[in-house]
Amino acid sequence: MEEVRGLVKALTKAEAPEAVADVLRALAKAPVTVPILHELKCGAVVSKLRKHENESVATEAKLLIKQWKGLAAAAGVPQTKAPAPAPKTHSFAVDDLGDPTRQAARKKLQATLGEDASDSDSFPAAEAVELALHRKWPNLQQPDQKRDYVAKLRQLSFNLKKNSELRSDVNSKRLTPEKLLELDADQLATREKQEERRKMAEYQHDARSLDWERKNRDRMDKSIGIDNSKTMYPCGKCKSTKVSNYEKQTRSGDEPMTQFFECADCGHRWRF
């Protein structure tokens, strides 16, 4: 064992390709056993040299690893092999479609629905959705029908990719393909996107009202760092302290400027 240990140590320190190749040849002639190889981790050291830039070193390393594998096999140590891939349980009947557009649509839908589902769920779901699309637009030879078919496919693919809850409903058949095709862009979006669009619609609706600026003045002022929560001139009508003011020169230049006030709560205006 000490001889092998010394050779392995010399191998890790050797730098010149000729010296490395000489140590590999010496290891090939050294008396080794499987326990020695395992204890000294000889395989880990030598296997790194199989891709050495020097062809002689790489060849000697490959031959030595092959020799040691034979030694292990003779000693009854099983060699590990990569597990065979599991057979697919479902596949598309693409040969029966006869249309490259439909075939591409099924593959696209399966790739999207299969992001977080097994093939046994996503393949049938994708096939059912594509069949529903084909039933709605059966003649893809007509430009108008093909355009609508492709447009709906893109809309579904985009929203299914973004909306994990929608994917789950389609894969689990809680949402039928026919019902899926009836949903518009807002209904296909995620809950967060729907809430964002609802708030934006409310904001735009309020912005069209005549008193929107008065209602939102306090919020707008705070957003830019203006705090009108306190004032020296409370409203004389409702006593609110939420009063905004500005000044304007309405008299001759040697006169002080006129102060204009407006209450944010009741809308009362005055000046002095």
Secondary structure as UniProt FT lines:
FT   HELIX           2..13
FT   HELIX           17..29
FT   HELIX           34..40
FT   HELIX           42..47
FT   HELIX           48..51
FT   HELIX           55..74
FT   TURN            75..76
FT   HELIX           94..96
FT   HELIX           100..113
FT   TURN            114..115
FT   HELIX           119..136
FT   TURN            140..141
FT   HELIX           143..162
FT   HELIX           164..171
FT   TURN            172..173
FT   HELIX           177..182
FT   HELIX           185..188
FT   HELIX           191..207
FT   TURN            210..211
FT   HELIX           212..223
FT   TURN            224..225
FT   TURN            236..238
FT   STRAND          243..248
FT   TURN            253..254
FT   STRAND          258..263
FT   TURN            264..266
FT   STRAND          269..271
//
